[in-house]
Amino acid sequence: MLRFILSFFGTIFSWITTGLFLIAVVIGGIFWMYGRDLPNHETLAQYQPPTISRIYSGEGRIIDEFARERRLYTPPAEIPDLVKQAFISAEDKNFYNHKGYDLRGMVAAAVTAARGGPLRGASTITQQVMKNFLLSSERSAERKIKELILATRLEQSLSKDEILGLYLNEIDLGVRSFGVTAAAQSYFNKSLSELAPEEAAFLAIHPKAPYSYNPAKNYEGALQRRNFVLREMYENGYLTQVAYEAARAAPIKTVQTGDYPSYRENLPPRDYFTDEIRRQLSKNFGEEEFFEGGLSIRATIDPEMQTIAAHSLQRRLEEIDRGLQVWRGTGETIDPTTLDSDAWIDALAEVRVARDITLDGKWYVGAVKEVGNQSLTVMVEDGVGEVSVPREDIKWMRGSFVDNFTRGDVVHLRRFTSGDNGTGDLIRWSLRQVPEVQGAFMAMDVQTGRVISMQGGFSYQNSVFNRATQATRQPGSSFKPFVYAAALDSGFSPASIVVDAPIEINTPQGVWRPQNASREFYGPTPLRTGIEQSRNLMTIRLAQEVGMDVVAGYAERFGVYDQMGQYLASSLGAEESTVFKMVSAYAMFANGGEKVEPTLVDRVQDRYGRTIYRHDQRVCEDCEVASLQSGVAPKIVSNRERMIDAITAYQLTSMMQGVVTRGTAAGRVNLPVPVAGKTGTTNEGKDAWFIGFTSNIVAGCYIGYDTPRAMRGASGGGFCGPVFNSFMQEAVKKYGGGKFKVPPGGHFIKIDRFSGARLSDDASGPNVVAEYFRDGEEPVFGLTYDGGFAMGSNLPLYEEAGGFVGDGMQEVQTNSGQTIKVPEKADVSTLSSGGLY
């Protein structure tokens, strides 16, 4: 009997042993099969998480940030223990004791499921790291097995804190924030070290359902889950009973519930400047590095001057728009029935219109509630509520309230007050609209190329298209200085005489007969007067004389065009360029002819603080010296390429000073320091330009419709001159300015600016100007250039008296040897601005 019993139990034992062996073989086989070709877990030791790239102003303030996933990386050693303890309590309380997997947790989860309870995961933090970094999120036995294998391997490669650091920097915690540092900022506007226990516990409720516990939408669910985490922290010994009870009694306070200000309130709205930085650096470094590389970018922007630039352009565009007397509004509406309750607030918040305009005070967004004969009732967002707009506010537009508005229309308004920029007592609420006509403005340092302001349109939120860098338009007469630069470098002088007379050119499209803007002809005229009064016919003859291949070479060298066509019409600015290129090119006139590369960025550092780009490559010889004598500045040596001769640059600058004082920009630009510039207006007034500079700042403006069409009364001086003047008045106060530097190697000679005749050294009067000539090159007076174009007889040439030529003719010899009769002199009162014709 005993033998039978022993045999029975022996058999059972053999079966069990065999079964266990077979199970072990099967499990081993499964793990061996799935353990092959797994991702390399060792790469996590060199893990670089995608982090936010930030743009800083010169003062070190954050002005914008870019990221696909909003993540701020914090090294594991710098994450407070309180935060670690909250997540360990919520997700894996045995984290510091297991080897990558938690058998007790797995068994507990299986028992709960067997009893009909909710199916819950039993993944450890290590397993979650594997899932997030190396595997997919699919629910399958295969993924679980791979998780276990990789988790075991990872525990042998990294320390517990390193694994926890990976987890806490990677996880999605809702509100588009990844990692605990970004989440703390997004929910509480705090750093990790500032978090209270209840706040750390709140962050820890999100890993399993990042977007289910937003307290603004699911307060009770978030509160219940947070208190569960707090209880776990208490039971695990991380909180005292007093701390636990205090934290549990605290309400949930977050940015989303309006208890804290958002960190974004300290950031200015995104504008054209920072978006252009994104565009350029994404091209230079690649989009992945820009959006995920955690770059620290020091921008060249001057925030104060950027605001002034925006307001200067916006004010002029609004003036032009209001002159048309047409109300267009935003083109958006909301359901009128929402105005009968508070539903209009949410309806209006969903409307996408510009909310970044601060011209003369903040522009609010509202919806028309009632349309009357003498007033308009509008419901305004941002807590303003109901306001009334009086009839006198719409005197500038055609029609009445009834003609232009309907209930539910979305409109812009601002407070019209007794003070500046919305300050002082309220006089009335005033309707506003974003102009249809657009423009661009840019200003930069002439020595360093640092762009201090860039405005690419009326409002970035209205249109992200940057007209300073992306809009290619005909620069018109603002291109002419490059023709004159080529001529001055080719032996011409400011006193050289060029015939201003009709030209006929045969083209495949027919005979081209270019004209001056005045439709008049002025005969032989000095170069200075030609550029001051923007003479088209003179410019064409000059380009022909110098050679369009030479002119094109100058334009390409200065960066105005990548490849310029060698057509005479191009000498009048017929080919398209951008404000960015034109302003950059003019900077080289202002700095004496040296190459300058425009930049929106001073420096770029990687996530480790290493400088990977620095714009200014000049050498500072004295910067390593411990101290300098009082009043002595460090010596900076320029190693830049010379674009044109310094004397040529000064001669051209002097001539463009005449444009401002007595030429096509006269009366539009009035600064307390010397200033030079050039206007530009294209056919039918489709494009208006002005680009000018002082001794240290160059700025340019363009105005025109996005789809080119005629602008009534358009001229470069009239449209863009006021924008330049408004900005530069403030720029001069901040950056100063002085006389343009006279280069060595030349001397001054006084000439008559109308006839080009040499005058005595003691001559004075409105027609006298001192021109700068090169030493050793005695100017030849009286020689006239016609570009090789024949000049017809009996032409109706305009003279200084304001009538057509009768007597007072003189014979002159052209450079080709031909003798012709021309009027003796043309007075400035008979001249007019030119353009592209």
C-alpha positions in Angstrom: 0.0 0.0 0.0 2.8 2.3 1.0 4.5 1.4 -2.2 1.5 2.4 -4.2 1.1 5.7 -2.5 4.7 6.6 -3.1 4.4 5.5 -6.7 1.3 7.7 -7.1 2.9 10.8 -5.7 6.1 10.1 -7.6 4.1 10.1 -10.8 2.3 13.3 -9.9 5.6 14.9 -9.0 7.2 13.8 -12.3 4.2 15.2 -14.2 4.5 18.5 -12.4 8.2 18.6 -12.9 7.9 17.8 -16.5 5.1 20.3 -16.9 7.1 23.0 -15.2 10.0 22.2 -17.4 7.9 22.4 -20.5 6.4 25.6 -19.4 9.9 27.0 -18.7 11.0 25.9 -22.1 8.0 27.5 -23.8 8.4 30.7 -21.9 12.1 30.7 -22.6 11.4 30.0 -26.2 8.9 32.9 -26.4 11.3 35.3 -24.7 14.1 34.1 -27.0 12.0 34.5 -30.1 10.8 38.0 -29.1 14.1 39.0 -27.7 15.7 38.9 -31.2 16.0 42.1 -33.2 14.6 44.3 -30.5 15.5 48.1 -30.6 18.8 48.9 -29.0 18.0 50.1 -25.5 21.5 51.4 -25.0 20.7 54.4 -27.2 18.7 55.8 -24.3 21.9 56.6 -22.5 22.5 59.2 -25.1 18.9 60.3 -25.3 18.3 63.9 -26.3 14.6 64.7 -25.9 12.9 67.1 -28.3 12.9 70.4 -26.5 11.7 74.0 -27.1 13.7 76.4 -29.1 13.5 79.9 -27.6 14.1 83.3 -29.0 15.5 86.0 -26.7 15.7 89.8 -27.1 19.0 91.6 -26.5 18.0 92.1 -22.9 17.6 88.4 -22.4 13.8 88.3 -22.3 12.0 85.4 -24.0 10.0 86.9 -26.9 8.9 83.7 -28.6 9.3 79.9 -28.6 8.9 77.1 -31.1 8.3 73.4 -30.6 6.3 70.5 -32.0 6.1 69.2 -28.5 6.3 71.8 -25.7 9.0 70.2 -23.6 11.6 71.8 -21.2 14.4 69.3 -20.3 15.4 69.1 -16.7 18.3 66.7 -15.6 17.2 64.0 -13.2 19.3 65.4 -10.4 17.5 68.7 -10.6 14.0 67.3 -10.4 12.7 67.7 -6.8 12.1 64.6 -4.8 8.5 65.7 -4.2 7.8 65.4 -7.9 9.5 62.1 -8.2 7.6 60.7 -5.2 4.2 61.9 -6.6 4.8 60.0 -9.9 6.2 56.9 -8.2 3.1 56.8 -5.9 0.7 57.2 -8.8 2.4 54.9 -11.3 4.9 52.4 -9.7 5.2 52.5 -5.9 7.8 49.6 -6.0 9.9 51.4 -8.6 13.1 51.4 -6.4 12.7 47.7 -5.5 11.9 45.8 -8.7 14.2 45.0 -11.6 12.1 46.4 -14.4 8.9 44.5 -13.9 6.6 44.1 -10.8 5.3 40.5 -10.3 3.2 41.5 -7.4 1.6 44.3 -9.5 1.0 41.9 -12.4 -0.6 39.3 -10.1 -2.8 41.9 -8.4 -4.0 43.2 -11.8 -4.8 39.7 -12.9 -6.8 38.9 -9.8 -8.7 42.1 -10.1 -9.6 41.3 -13.7 -10.6 37.7 -12.8 -13.0 39.0 -10.2 -14.7 41.2 -12.8 -13.0 44.4 -11.9 -11.7 46.9 -14.4 -8.8 45.8 -16.6 -5.8 47.8 -15.7 -2.2 47.8 -16.7 0.6 46.6 -14.5 3.4 48.3 -16.4 6.2 49.7 -14.3 7.8 53.1 -15.0 10.7 51.2 -16.7 8.2 49.4 -19.0 6.5 52.7 -19.8 9.8 54.2 -20.7 10.3 51.3 -23.2 6.9 51.7 -24.6 7.2 55.5 -25.0 10.7 55.4 -26.5 11.3 52.2 -28.3 7.9 50.5 -28.9 4.4 51.3 -30.0 1.3 51.9 -27.8 -0.7 49.0 -29.2 -2.4 46.7 -26.7 -1.0 43.2 -27.4 0.7 40.4 -25.6 3.6 40.7 -28.0 4.3 44.3 -27.0 4.0 43.3 -23.3 6.6 40.6 -23.7 9.0 43.0 -25.5 8.4 45.5 -22.8 9.5 43.0 -20.1 12.6 42.0 -22.0 13.7 45.6 -22.7 12.8 46.8 -19.2 15.0 44.1 -17.7 17.9 45.0 -20.0 17.5 48.8 -19.3 17.6 48.2 -15.5 21.1 46.7 -16.1 22.3 49.7 -18.2 20.9 52.8 -16.4 20.4 53.8 -12.8 16.9 54.2 -11.3 17.2 58.0 -11.3 18.3 58.0 -14.9 15.3 55.9 -15.9 13.0 58.1 -13.9 14.5 61.2 -15.5 13.8 59.8 -19.0 10.2 59.1 -17.9 9.5 62.5 -16.3 11.0 64.4 -19.2 9.1 62.5 -21.9 5.6 61.9 -20.8 2.6 63.8 -22.2 0.8 65.6 -19.4 -1.9 67.4 -21.3 -2.4 71.0 -22.5 0.2 70.2 -25.2 3.0 70.0 -22.5 5.5 67.2 -22.4 7.6 66.5 -19.3 7.1 67.8 -15.8 8.9 71.1 -16.2 6.8 72.3 -19.1 3.6 71.0 -17.4 4.4 72.8 -14.2 4.7 76.0 -16.2 1.6 75.4 -18.3 -0.7 74.4 -15.3 0.7 76.6 -12.6 3.2 79.1 -14.2 5.7 77.8 -11.7 9.1 76.0 -11.7 9.3 72.5 -10.3 11.0 73.7 -7.1 8.0 76.0 -6.4 5.3 73.2 -6.5 3.3 72.3 -3.4 2.4 68.7 -2.7 -1.1 69.0 -4.1 0.3 70.5 -7.3 2.9 67.7 -7.7 0.1 65.2 -7.1 -2.0 66.9 -9.8 0.7 66.6 -12.4 1.0 62.9 -11.5 -2.7 62.2 -12.4 -2.1 62.7 -16.1 0.2 60.0 -17.5 -2.6 57.5 -18.1 -5.1 60.0 -19.6 -3.3 63.3 -20.4 -6.4 65.0 -21.7 -9.1 63.7 -19.4 -8.4 65.6 -16.3 -8.4 69.3 -17.4 -9.8 70.9 -14.3 -11.7 73.5 -16.4 -13.7 70.6 -18.0 -13.5 67.8 -15.5 -12.9 69.3 -12.1 -14.4 66.6 -10.0 -12.7 63.8 -11.8 -9.3 65.6 -11.5 -9.9 66.3 -7.8 -10.8 62.6 -7.1 -7.7 61.4 -8.9 -5.4 63.9 -7.3 -6.6 63.0 -3.8 -6.0 59.3 -4.6 -2.4 60.2 -5.5 -2.0 62.2 -2.3 -3.2 59.2 -0.3 -0.7 57.0 -2.0 2.1 59.5 -1.2 1.0 59.5 2.4 0.8 55.7 2.7 4.2 55.4 1.0 5.7 57.6 3.7 6.3 60.6 1.4 3.9 63.0 3.2 3.2 63.5 6.9 -0.4 63.3 8.0 -0.5 67.0 8.5 0.9 67.7 5.0 -1.5 65.1 3.5 -4.6 66.5 5.1 -3.7 70.1 4.2 -3.0 69.1 0.6 -6.2 67.0 0.3 -8.3 70.0 1.6 -6.7 72.4 -0.9 -8.8 73.1 -4.1 -7.3 72.6 -7.5 -6.0 76.0 -8.7 -4.5 76.2 -12.2 -4.0 78.5 -15.1 -6.8 76.8 -16.9 -9.3 77.6 -14.1 -8.2 81.2 -14.1 -6.4 81.1 -10.7 -2.9 81.9 -12.1 -1.8 84.0 -15.0 -0.5 82.1 -18.0 3.2 82.2 -18.7 2.2 83.3 -22.2 1.0 86.6 -20.8 4.7 87.6 -20.4 5.4 86.7 -24.1 4.6 89.3 -26.7 2.3 88.1 -29.6 4.2 86.3 -32.3 5.1 88.8 -35.1 6.8 89.0 -38.4 10.3 89.3 -36.8 10.3 86.0 -34.9 8.5 84.2 -37.6 11.1 85.2 -40.1 13.8 83.9 -37.7 11.9 80.6 -37.7 11.8 80.6 -41.5 15.5 81.3 -41.9 16.9 79.1 -39.2 14.7 76.2 -40.3 16.4 76.5 -43.6 19.9 76.8 -42.2 19.7 74.2 -39.5 16.8 72.1 -40.7 13.3 72.0 -39.3 13.9 69.1 -36.9 16.8 70.8 -35.2 15.0 74.1 -35.0 11.7 72.7 -33.5 13.3 70.0 -31.4 16.9 71.0 -30.7 16.3 73.3 -27.7 18.2 76.2 -29.4 18.7 79.5 -27.6 18.5 82.2 -30.1 19.6 85.8 -29.4 17.7 88.0 -31.8 18.8 91.4 -33.0 15.4 93.0 -32.5 15.0 96.2 -30.5 11.5 95.6 -29.0 10.9 99.4 -28.5 11.8 100.2 -32.1 9.9 97.2 -33.3 6.7 98.7 -31.8 7.5 102.1 -33.3 8.1 100.6 -36.7 4.8 98.7 -36.6 2.8 101.8 -35.5 4.5 104.0 -38.1 3.6 101.7 -40.9 0.1 101.0 -39.5 -0.7 104.6 -39.1 0.1 105.5 -42.7 -1.7 102.4 -44.1 -4.8 103.4 -42.1 -4.6 107.0 -43.4 -4.4 105.8 -47.0 -7.3 103.3 -46.4 -9.5 105.9 -44.7 -8.9 108.2 -47.6 -10.8 105.8 -49.8 -14.0 106.2 -47.6 -15.0 102.6 -47.9 -16.0 100.3 -45.0 -15.1 96.7 -45.5 -14.9 95.5 -41.9 -13.6 92.1 -41.0 -15.8 90.0 -43.2 -16.7 87.8 -40.2 -20.1 87.4 -38.4 -21.5 85.5 -35.5 -25.1 84.1 -35.1 -27.2 87.2 -34.1 -29.3 85.1 -31.7 -26.2 84.6 -29.4 -26.4 88.4 -28.7 -29.5 87.9 -26.7 -27.6 86.0 -24.0 -24.0 85.5 -22.9 -23.5 83.0 -25.7 -21.9 85.8 -27.8 -18.8 85.6 -25.7 -17.9 82.1 -26.7 -19.1 82.7 -30.3 -16.9 85.8 -30.6 -13.9 84.0 -29.1 -14.0 81.4 -31.9 -13.8 84.1 -34.6 -10.3 84.3 -36.1 -9.5 88.0 -36.6 -6.5 90.1 -35.7 -6.1 90.7 -31.9 -2.5 91.9 -32.0 -3.0 95.5 -33.1 -2.1 98.3 -30.6 -2.1 101.4 -32.9 -3.2 104.3 -30.7 -4.3 101.8 -28.1 -5.5 98.3 -28.1 -7.9 97.3 -30.9 -10.8 95.3 -29.4 -13.0 92.8 -31.1 -16.8 93.1 -30.9 -20.1 92.1 -32.5 -22.7 94.5 -33.6 -25.9 94.1 -31.5 -28.1 97.0 -32.6 -27.9 99.2 -35.7 -29.4 102.7 -35.3 -29.4 105.9 -37.3 -27.3 107.9 -34.8 -25.4 105.1 -33.0 -24.2 101.5 -33.2 -24.4 99.2 -30.2 -21.5 96.7 -30.0 -20.8 93.9 -27.6 -17.0 93.9 -26.9 -14.9 91.0 -25.6 -12.2 91.0 -22.9 -14.8 91.9 -20.3 -15.7 95.3 -21.8 -19.3 94.5 -22.6 -21.8 96.7 -24.3 -20.6 100.0 -25.8 -22.0 102.6 -28.2 -20.4 104.2 -31.3 -21.8 107.6 -32.2 -22.6 108.8 -35.7 -19.7 111.3 -35.8 -17.2 108.4 -35.6 -18.1 107.3 -39.2 -17.8 110.7 -40.9 -14.8 109.4 -42.9 -16.8 106.6 -44.6 -19.5 106.8 -47.2 -23.0 105.9 -46.0 -24.7 105.5 -42.6 -24.7 102.8 -40.0 -27.6 101.1 -41.7 -25.8 101.2 -45.1 -22.7 99.5 -43.7 -23.5 97.3 -40.8 -25.9 94.4 -39.9 -26.6 92.7 -36.6 -23.9 90.0 -35.8 -21.1 91.7 -37.8 -17.7 91.3 -36.2 -15.8 94.6 -36.0 -12.6 96.1 -34.5 -12.9 99.1 -32.1 -10.6 101.1 -30.0 -11.0 103.7 -27.2 -10.7 107.2 -28.6 -9.3 109.1 -25.6 -7.9 112.4 -24.5 -4.4 111.0 -24.1 -2.0 109.0 -26.3 -2.2 105.3 -27.0 -5.6 104.8 -25.3 -4.7 106.7 -22.1 -6.7 109.5 -20.6 -10.5 110.1 -20.5 -12.7 108.2 -22.9 -14.2 110.5 -25.6 -15.9 107.7 -27.6 -15.5 104.3 -28.9 -14.2 104.3 -32.5 -14.6 101.7 -35.3 -11.4 100.5 -37.0 -10.6 98.2 -39.9 -7.5 96.4 -41.2 -6.6 98.2 -44.5 -6.7 96.4 -47.8 -3.5 98.2 -48.9 -0.5 96.6 -47.3 3.2 97.4 -46.9 6.4 96.5 -45.2 9.1 98.2 -43.2 12.6 97.3 -42.0 15.5 99.0 -40.3 19.0 97.8 -39.6 22.4 98.9 -38.4 24.6 100.0 -41.3 27.8 98.7 -39.8 26.8 95.3 -38.4 23.8 94.4 -40.5 21.7 93.8 -37.3 18.0 94.2 -38.2 16.5 96.1 -35.3 12.9 96.1 -36.6 10.8 94.4 -39.3 7.1 94.8 -40.0 5.8 92.6 -42.8 2.3 94.0 -43.0 -0.4 95.7 -41.0 -1.0 92.8 -38.6 0.7 89.4 -38.3 -2.5 87.7 -37.1 -4.4 89.2 -40.0 -1.8 87.9 -42.5 1.4 86.0 -41.8 2.8 86.7 -45.2 5.9 88.8 -44.6 6.0 91.5 -47.2 9.5 92.6 -46.1 11.1 89.3 -47.1 8.6 87.4 -49.2 6.9 90.0 -51.4 8.9 90.6 -54.6 7.9 94.0 -56.1 9.3 96.4 -58.6 11.5 98.9 -56.6 11.0 101.6 -59.3 13.3 104.6 -59.0 14.7 103.4 -55.7 16.9 101.2 -57.8 18.5 104.1 -59.6 21.3 104.6 -57.1 22.8 101.4 -58.3 22.9 102.7 -61.9 24.6 105.9 -60.6 27.0 103.9 -58.4 28.1 102.0 -61.5 28.5 105.3 -63.4 30.5 107.0 -60.6 32.9 104.0 -60.4 33.2 104.2 -64.2 34.6 107.7 -64.3 31.5 109.8 -64.0 31.2 112.5 -61.3 28.2 114.2 -59.7 28.8 117.1 -62.1 28.8 115.0 -65.3 26.2 116.2 -67.8 23.7 113.7 -69.2 21.1 114.7 -71.8 17.5 114.6 -70.6 15.6 114.1 -73.9 13.2 111.7 -75.6 14.3 108.1 -76.4 12.7 105.6 -78.7 13.8 102.0 -78.5 12.6 99.2 -80.7 11.6 96.0 -78.8 9.8 92.8 -79.9 6.6 94.3 -78.3 7.0 97.5 -80.3 8.6 100.9 -79.9 9.3 101.8 -76.2 9.1 105.5 -75.4 10.0 106.0 -71.8 9.1 109.3 -70.1 9.8 111.3 -67.0 7.0 111.5 -64.5 6.4 115.1 -65.5 6.1 114.2 -69.1 8.6 117.0 -69.8 12.2 117.0 -71.1 15.0 119.1 -69.5 18.0 118.9 -71.8 21.6 118.5 -70.5 21.5 118.0 -66.7 24.1 117.1 -64.0 24.0 113.7 -62.4 23.1 115.2 -59.1 19.9 116.8 -60.4 19.1 113.6 -62.3 19.0 111.5 -59.1 17.5 114.3 -56.9 14.6 114.7 -59.3 14.5 111.0 -60.3 14.9 111.6 -64.1 14.0 108.4 -66.0 15.4 109.5 -69.4 18.8 110.5 -67.9 19.0 107.1 -66.0 18.4 105.2 -69.2 21.0 107.1 -71.1 23.4 106.7 -68.2 22.8 103.0 -68.1 23.4 102.7 -71.8 26.6 104.7 -71.5 28.0 102.6 -68.7 26.6 99.3 -70.1 23.7 97.3 -68.7 26.1 94.4 -68.0 28.0 96.6 -65.6 24.8 97.8 -64.0 23.6 94.3 -63.6 26.9 93.3 -62.1 26.5 96.0 -59.4 22.9 95.0 -58.6 23.9 91.4 -58.2 27.0 92.2 -56.1 24.9 94.3 -53.8 22.3 91.5 -53.5 19.4 93.4 -55.0 18.9 90.6 -57.6 20.3 87.1 -57.9 20.4 87.4 -61.7 19.4 90.7 -63.3 18.3 90.9 -66.9 20.3 93.3 -69.0 17.4 95.4 -70.3 17.3 99.1 -70.2 13.9 99.0 -68.5 15.6 97.3 -65.6 17.6 100.4 -64.9 14.3 102.0 -63.8 13.6 99.2 -61.3 11.4 97.1 -63.6 12.6 93.8 -62.1 11.3 92.6 -58.7 13.1 92.6 -55.4 12.3 92.7 -51.7 12.4 95.3 -48.9 14.9 93.1 -47.1 17.3 93.1 -50.1 16.9 96.8 -50.9 17.5 98.0 -47.4 20.6 95.7 -47.0 22.0 97.0 -50.2 21.5 100.7 -49.2 23.4 99.9 -46.0 26.5 99.5 -48.1 26.2 103.1 -49.3 25.8 104.3 -45.8 28.8 102.6 -44.3 31.2 103.8 -47.0 30.9 100.9 -49.4 31.7 97.8 -47.3 29.8 94.6 -47.5 27.4 93.9 -44.8 25.3 90.8 -44.3 21.8 91.4 -42.9 20.9 89.3 -39.9 18.0 88.8 -37.5 20.1 86.7 -35.2 23.2 87.6 -33.2 24.0 84.2 -31.9 22.6 80.6 -31.7 23.5 78.2 -28.9 22.6 74.5 -28.7 20.9 72.8 -25.7 24.3 72.6 -24.0 25.1 76.3 -24.3 27.7 75.9 -27.1 27.7 78.7 -29.6 26.9 77.2 -33.0 26.5 80.5 -34.9 27.7 84.0 -34.3 27.0 86.8 -36.8 29.6 89.4 -36.1 33.0 88.2 -37.3 34.9 91.4 -36.8 38.0 91.4 -34.7 38.1 93.4 -31.4 41.7 94.1 -30.7 41.3 95.7 -27.3 38.5 93.4 -25.9 41.0 91.2 -24.1 42.7 94.2 -22.4 41.8 94.4 -18.7 41.1 98.1 -18.8 41.2 101.1 -21.2 41.8 104.7 -20.6 38.8 106.8 -19.8 36.9 107.8 -23.0 38.7 105.3 -25.2 36.6 102.7 -26.9 37.9 99.2 -27.9 39.3 99.1 -31.4 37.3 96.9 -33.8 39.0 95.9 -37.0 36.7 95.4 -40.0 37.6 92.5 -42.2 34.7 93.0 -44.6 34.9 93.0 -48.4 34.7 96.3 -50.1 31.8 96.6 -52.5 32.5 100.0 -54.1 35.1 102.7 -53.7 34.6 104.8 -50.5 34.6 108.0 -52.5 31.9 106.6 -54.8 29.8 105.7 -51.7 30.2 109.3 -50.3 29.4 111.0 -53.6 26.3 108.9 -54.0 25.3 109.6 -50.3 25.8 113.3 -50.9 23.6 113.2 -54.0 20.9 111.3 -52.1 21.0 113.9 -49.3 19.8 116.2 -52.1 16.8 113.9 -52.7 15.7 114.5 -49.1 16.5 118.3 -48.9 15.2 119.5 -52.3 14.3 116.4 -54.4 11.4 114.0 -54.5 11.4 113.4 -50.7 11.6 117.1 -49.8 9.2 118.1 -47.1 8.5 114.4 -46.2 11.6 113.6 -44.2 12.8 116.1 -41.6 15.4 114.8 -39.2 17.8 116.6 -36.8 20.8 114.8 -38.3 22.0 114.4 -41.9 19.9 111.9 -43.9 20.0 110.5 -47.4 17.6 108.4 -49.4 15.7 107.7 -52.6 12.1 107.4 -53.5 10.5 104.9 -55.9 7.2 104.9 -57.6 6.2 102.4 -60.3 3.8 102.7 -63.3 0.3 103.7 -62.3 1.4 104.0 -58.7 1.2 100.3 -58.0 4.3 100.3 -55.7 5.6 103.1 -53.5 9.0 103.0 -51.9 11.4 105.1 -49.8 14.7 103.8 -48.5 16.9 106.1 -46.6 19.7 106.2 -44.0 21.6 108.3 -41.4 25.2 107.6 -40.5 24.3 104.5 -38.5 20.7 103.3 -39.3 19.2 102.4 -42.7 15.5 101.9 -43.1 13.1 101.2 -46.0 9.4 101.2 -46.6 7.2 99.7 -49.3 3.4 100.2 -49.7 1.1 98.5 -52.3 -1.7 96.1 -52.7 -0.9 92.4 -52.5 -2.4 92.0 -55.9 -0.8 95.0 -57.6 -3.2 97.7 -58.7 -3.1 101.5 -59.0 -3.1 103.5 -55.8 -4.6 107.0 -56.1 -2.1 109.7 -55.7 0.7 107.3 -54.9 4.3 108.4 -54.7 7.3 107.1 -52.8 7.8 110.4 -50.9 4.1 110.9 -50.2 3.3 107.3 -49.1 6.5 105.9 -47.5 8.3 109.1 -46.6 6.1 109.7 -43.5 6.6 106.1 -42.3 10.4 106.5 -42.6 10.3 109.9 -40.9 8.1 108.8 -38.0 10.3 105.8 -37.3 13.6 107.6 -37.7 12.6 110.5 -35.4 12.6 108.0 -32.6 15.6 106.0 -33.9 17.7 109.2 -33.9 16.8 109.9 -30.3 18.0 106.4 -29.3 20.8 105.7 -31.7 22.0 109.2 -32.5 23.5 110.2 -35.8 26.0 112.5 -37.3 27.6 113.8 -40.5 28.5 111.2 -43.1 32.2 110.4 -42.9 34.2 112.0 -45.7 36.8 109.5 -47.0 40.4 110.5 -47.7 41.7 110.9 -51.2 39.5 113.7 -52.5 38.6 117.4 -52.5 35.6 119.6 -52.7 34.7 121.8 -55.7 31.7 124.1 -55.9 29.5 123.7 -58.9 26.1 125.0 -60.2 23.8 122.1 -59.5 21.6 123.0 -62.5 24.2 123.5 -65.2 27.1 121.6 -63.8 29.4 124.6 -64.3 32.3 125.1 -62.0 32.0 128.0 -59.5 34.5 129.9 -57.4 35.3 128.7 -53.9 33.5 131.7 -52.3 30.3 131.1 -54.4 27.0 130.8 -52.5 23.3 130.6 -53.2 20.6 128.0 -53.6 22.1 126.7 -56.9 25.6 126.1 -55.3 26.7 122.7 -54.1 30.1 121.4 -53.0 30.8 118.2 -54.8 33.6 115.7 -53.8 36.1 114.8 -56.5 38.9 112.3 -56.4 42.4 113.6 -56.1 44.4 113.4 -59.3 41.3 113.3 -61.5 40.6 116.8 -62.5 36.9 116.9 -63.5 36.1 117.8 -67.1 33.3 120.3 -67.3 31.1 120.9 -70.3 31.2 117.3 -71.7 27.7 115.9 -72.3 26.7 112.3 -72.4 23.7 111.1 -74.5 24.1 107.3 -74.2 24.4 107.0 -77.9 20.7 107.9 -78.5 20.0 110.5 -81.1 18.3 113.7 -80.0 15.7 115.1 -82.4 15.6 118.8 -83.4 12.9 121.3 -82.3 12.1 119.3 -79.1 9.8 121.2 -76.6 12.4 121.4 -73.9 11.4 122.8 -70.5 13.3 125.8 -69.1 13.6 127.4 -65.7 11.0 130.1 -66.4 8.3 127.4 -66.5 7.6 127.6 -70.2 9.0 126.0 -73.3 12.3 127.0 -74.9 12.5 129.9 -77.2 15.7 131.9 -76.8 18.5 131.1 -74.4 19.8 128.1 -76.3 23.4 127.0 -76.1 25.5 124.6 -78.2 27.1 121.7 -76.4 29.3 118.8 -77.6 28.3 115.3 -76.7 30.8 112.6 -75.8 30.3 111.2 -79.3 31.4 114.5 -80.9 28.0 115.7 -82.0 27.2 119.3 -81.5 23.6 120.0 -80.4 21.5 122.9 -79.1 20.0 122.7 -75.7 18.4 125.1 -73.2 21.0 126.9 -71.0 19.6 125.8 -67.7 16.5 124.2 -66.1 15.4 125.4 -62.7 14.3 123.1 -59.9 10.9 124.7 -59.9 10.2 123.1 -63.3 11.3 119.6 -62.2 9.2 116.7 -61.0 9.7 113.2 -59.5 10.2 110.3 -61.8 9.4 106.6 -61.6 9.1 103.5 -63.8 7.6 104.5 -67.1 
